[in-house]
Amino acid sequence: MIYKVLYQKDKIVSPRRETTKTLYIKANNLVDARTMVENNTPYNIELIQELTGNSLQYEKEHADNFKLTSFDQKK
């Protein structure tokens, strides 16, 4: 499954909508998606959303930065 992760670059600064970033990852479930991001980044996760069907197609066609992020699974 593909997940859209909305995040802030670090956990120190208060979240602001204007600084929210997005990444896309492939994971077995929402818990695995959250674990991968938490274990491999300093990001402050705001929301994780599963993308399927029309939502996934829309992101692929309209998101400027649609690219699946992969993490080194050795960590």
C-alpha positions as CSV (number, residue, x, y, z in Angstrom):
1,M,0.0,0.0,0.0
2,I,1.1,3.6,-0.6
3,Y,0.9,6.1,2.2
4,K,1.1,9.9,2.1
5,V,3.0,11.3,5.1
6,L,2.6,14.9,6.1
7,Y,5.4,16.1,8.3
8,Q,7.4,19.0,9.7
9,K,11.2,18.9,9.2
10,D,12.0,18.6,13.0
11,K,10.3,18.1,16.3
12,I,11.6,21.3,17.9
13,V,9.8,24.0,16.0
14,S,6.0,24.4,16.4
15,P,4.1,23.0,13.4
16,R,2.8,25.5,10.8
17,R,0.7,24.7,7.8
18,E,3.1,26.7,5.6
19,T,6.1,24.5,6.4
20,T,4.3,21.1,6.1
21,K,6.1,18.7,3.8
22,T,4.9,15.5,2.1
23,L,6.5,12.2,1.3
24,Y,5.1,9.0,-0.1
25,I,6.1,5.5,1.1
26,K,5.2,1.9,0.4
27,A,4.4,-0.1,3.5
28,N,2.4,-3.1,4.6
29,N,0.2,-1.1,6.9
30,L,-0.1,2.3,8.7
31,V,1.9,1.1,11.7
32,D,4.8,0.0,9.5
33,A,4.6,3.3,7.6
34,R,4.9,5.3,10.8
35,T,7.7,3.1,12.2
36,M,9.7,3.5,9.0
37,V,9.5,7.3,9.1
38,E,10.1,7.6,12.9
39,N,13.1,5.2,12.8
40,N,14.8,6.9,9.8
41,T,14.1,10.6,10.1
42,P,13.9,13.4,12.7
43,Y,10.5,14.4,11.3
44,N,7.5,15.4,13.3
45,I,4.7,13.4,11.7
46,E,1.4,15.2,11.4
47,L,-0.7,12.7,9.4
48,I,-0.4,9.5,7.6
49,Q,-3.0,8.7,4.9
50,E,-3.4,5.5,2.9
51,L,-3.8,6.3,-0.8
52,T,-5.9,4.0,-3.0
53,G,-7.9,4.1,-6.1
54,N,-8.8,7.6,-7.3
55,S,-6.8,9.3,-4.4
56,L,-3.6,7.5,-5.5
57,Q,-4.2,8.3,-9.1
58,Y,-4.8,12.0,-8.3
59,E,-1.6,12.3,-6.3
60,K,0.4,10.6,-9.1
61,E,-1.0,13.1,-11.6
62,H,-1.0,16.3,-9.6
63,A,1.6,16.2,-6.8
64,D,4.7,18.0,-7.8
65,N,6.9,15.7,-5.7
66,F,5.2,12.3,-6.1
67,K,8.1,9.9,-5.7
68,L,8.2,6.9,-3.4
69,T,10.7,7.3,-0.6
70,S,12.6,4.3,0.5
71,F,14.5,3.8,3.7
72,D,17.5,1.6,4.5
73,Q,15.9,-1.3,6.3
74,K,19.1,-2.2,8.3
75,K,18.3,0.4,10.9
